[in-house]
Amino acid sequence: MNMRCLIVDDEPLAHDVILKYIEDVPFLQTEGQCYLATEALSFLRSHQVDLIFLDIRMPKLSGLDFLRTLDHRPLVIITSAYEEHALESFDLEVCDYLLKPFRFDRFLKAANRALSIFTLKQQQSIAAIPVMPAAQQESGSIYIKSDKKLVQLNLNEIWYLESLGNYVKVWNEQKYILTPRTLSGFEEQLPSEHFVRIHKSFILNKRFVNYIDGNLIRLRNGKELPLGKNYRHVVKLLMGE
């Protein structure tokens, strides 16, 4: 599965480095090069792109302001010489932040992370959780953003949530839907009488627990989830005490 890449950077040397690195990664292919963010806006109107390697400080329009103008964003890896924009970048849900000059091994790690997210998003039409009619939602519902749409999920159908970087996989009994959020954000939103944080990477719906065996929690469908060492206190919550 190849990812079509666009390089957006006002420095020719940066293009040379990224082009060389892309050539050495089998699942990446260069779709285009732009030296200004304003050029990239025009390019995206007529080309399909899966991943953008984006500089931040550019004339006329900065990389982050460019991102804010996009209604439908490809995946983005920031390539910048300035580390102070990292927090703001991750607020815009970028895949990774490469601080110039970066080596190939660091570039490859970022590319692999983007590929993981890209692959999961491609599988969403198959792995989407079914949405029940409002009349059947006995214990409420939530809306989450997925694949450029807002999807309504019945809380009774959510078995557990699994963190994946800046994304979360929301699982029903067999399948999941991927959404660009954090697990902590879900923890604040979901009703605590039913949903419990059991690990730094997992939130569990208590109604689907079968049994607890040491550091493992087995669900009714046979799935086993880890119980984090800092979350042992939730055992009593799971047992209803």
C-alpha positions in Angstrom: 0.0 0.0 0.0 1.7 3.2 -1.2 1.2 6.6 0.3 1.3 9.5 -2.1 3.5 12.3 -0.6 3.6 16.1 -1.0 6.7 18.1 0.2 5.9 21.6 1.3 9.0 23.6 2.3 10.7 26.8 1.2 14.2 25.4 1.5 15.5 23.5 -1.6 17.9 21.5 0.6 15.1 20.2 2.7 13.4 18.9 -0.5 16.6 17.1 -1.5 16.8 15.4 1.9 13.2 14.3 2.0 13.2 13.2 -1.6 16.2 10.9 -0.9 14.6 9.5 2.2 11.3 8.8 0.4 13.2 6.9 -2.3 14.5 4.6 0.4 11.0 3.8 1.9 9.1 1.3 -0.2 5.6 2.4 0.8 6.2 6.1 0.0 6.0 7.8 -3.4 6.5 11.5 -4.2 3.4 13.0 -5.7 4.6 16.6 -5.7 6.8 19.4 -4.4 5.8 22.9 -3.3 8.0 25.7 -2.0 5.1 27.8 -0.6 2.0 26.8 1.3 0.0 28.9 -1.1 1.3 26.7 -3.9 0.3 23.6 -1.9 -3.3 24.9 -1.7 -3.5 25.0 -5.5 -1.8 21.6 -5.8 -4.3 19.9 -3.5 -7.2 21.1 -5.6 -6.1 18.9 -8.5 -4.1 16.1 -6.8 -4.9 13.4 -4.3 -2.3 13.2 -1.5 -2.1 10.9 1.5 0.8 12.4 3.4 2.3 15.9 3.6 5.8 16.7 4.8 5.3 20.2 6.0 7.6 23.0 7.1 6.2 25.6 9.4 8.0 28.9 8.9 7.4 29.9 5.2 6.7 33.2 3.5 3.1 34.5 3.0 1.4 31.5 4.8 2.9 29.4 7.6 2.5 25.7 7.6 0.2 25.6 10.6 -2.0 28.3 9.2 -2.1 26.3 5.9 -3.3 23.3 7.9 -6.1 25.3 9.4 -7.4 26.3 5.9 -7.9 22.6 4.9 -11.3 21.1 5.3 -10.1 17.6 4.4 -6.6 17.1 5.6 -4.2 14.4 4.5 -1.9 13.0 7.2 0.8 15.4 8.1 4.4 15.1 9.4 5.9 18.4 10.4 9.5 19.0 9.4 10.8 22.1 11.2 14.0 23.6 12.6 12.0 25.1 15.5 10.8 22.9 18.4 8.6 25.5 20.0 5.7 24.8 17.5 5.4 21.1 18.5 2.5 21.4 21.0 0.5 23.6 18.6 1.2 21.1 15.8 -0.1 18.1 17.8 -3.2 20.1 18.7 -3.8 20.1 14.9 -3.5 16.2 15.0 -0.3 15.8 13.0 1.3 12.3 12.9 4.8 13.4 14.0 7.1 16.3 14.4 10.6 16.0 12.9 13.2 18.5 14.1 15.7 19.5 11.4 18.2 18.1 10.8 16.8 14.6 11.2 18.4 11.3 10.3 16.8 8.6 8.2 16.0 6.3 11.1 13.9 9.1 12.7 12.3 9.8 9.3 11.4 6.1 8.9 9.9 5.9 12.4 7.6 8.8 11.5 6.7 7.3 8.1 5.8 4.0 9.8 3.6 5.8 12.2 1.8 7.5 9.4 1.4 4.2 7.5 -0.2 2.6 10.6 -2.7 5.4 10.8 -3.3 5.4 7.1 -3.9 1.6 7.0 -6.4 1.8 9.9 -8.3 4.6 8.2 -8.5 2.6 5.0 -10.0 -0.3 6.9 -12.7 1.9 8.5 -15.5 1.1 6.1 -15.1 -2.6 7.0 -14.5 -2.1 10.7 -17.0 0.6 11.5 -19.2 0.0 14.5 -22.9 -0.2 13.7 -25.1 2.7 14.7 -28.4 1.9 16.4 -31.5 4.0 16.0 -32.1 6.6 18.7 -35.1 4.7 20.0 -32.9 1.7 20.9 -30.3 3.7 22.8 -31.2 2.9 26.4 -28.2 4.4 28.1 -27.3 7.3 25.8 -24.9 7.9 23.0 -22.0 10.0 21.9 -20.8 11.6 18.7 -17.2 11.0 17.5 -15.4 12.3 14.4 -14.3 9.5 12.0 -13.2 9.7 8.4 -14.5 13.3 8.0 -17.9 12.4 9.4 -19.7 12.7 12.8 -20.8 9.2 13.9 -23.3 8.5 16.6 -22.3 5.6 18.9 -24.6 3.8 21.3 -22.8 3.5 24.7 -24.3 0.0 25.1 -22.4 -1.2 22.0 -18.9 0.1 23.1 -16.9 -2.7 24.7 -13.6 -0.9 25.2 -11.4 1.9 23.9 -7.7 1.5 22.9 -5.2 4.3 22.5 -3.2 4.6 19.3 -1.0 7.7 19.6 -3.2 10.7 18.7 -6.0 8.3 17.8 -8.3 6.0 19.6 -9.8 2.7 18.5 -13.4 2.4 19.8 -14.3 -1.3 19.8 -17.6 -3.1 19.8 -17.6 -6.9 20.2 -15.5 -7.6 17.1 -14.7 -4.4 15.2 -13.6 -0.8 15.8 -13.9 2.7 14.5 -10.8 5.0 14.5 -11.2 8.6 15.7 -8.6 11.4 16.1 -8.9 11.9 19.9 -7.1 11.1 23.1 -8.1 8.5 25.6 -8.1 11.1 28.4 -10.7 13.1 26.4 -12.9 10.0 26.3 -12.4 9.4 30.0 -13.8 12.8 30.8 -16.8 12.3 28.5 -17.9 8.7 29.2 -20.1 7.9 32.2 -17.9 6.6 35.1 -20.6 4.2 36.3 -20.0 2.1 33.2 -16.5 3.0 31.8 -13.3 2.5 33.8 -9.7 3.3 32.9 -7.8 0.0 33.4 -4.5 0.9 31.7 -2.8 3.9 30.2 -3.9 2.6 26.8 -7.4 1.1 27.7 -10.8 2.2 28.9 -13.2 -0.7 29.6 -17.0 -0.9 29.7 -17.6 -2.8 32.9 -20.7 -4.6 31.7 -18.6 -6.8 29.3 -16.2 -8.2 31.9 -16.2 -12.0 32.2 -13.5 -12.4 34.9 -10.2 -11.0 36.2 -7.1 -13.2 36.4 -4.2 -11.4 38.0 -3.1 -8.7 35.5 -5.5 -9.7 32.8 -9.2 -8.8 32.3 -11.1 -11.3 30.1 -14.1 -10.0 28.3 -17.2 -12.0 27.3 -16.0 -12.4 23.7 -12.7 -13.9 24.9 -10.6 -10.8 24.4 -8.0 -10.2 27.1 -7.0 -6.7 28.2 -4.1 -5.7 30.5 -4.7 -4.3 33.9 -2.0 -1.7 34.5 0.0 -1.8 37.7 -1.2 1.7 38.5 -4.8 0.8 38.1 -5.2 -2.1 40.5 -7.7 -0.1 42.5 -10.2 -0.4 39.7 -10.7 -4.1 40.5 -13.2 -3.2 43.2 -15.0 -0.9 40.8 -15.2 -3.7 38.3 -16.6 -6.0 41.0 -19.3 -3.4 41.9 -17.9 -2.7 45.3 
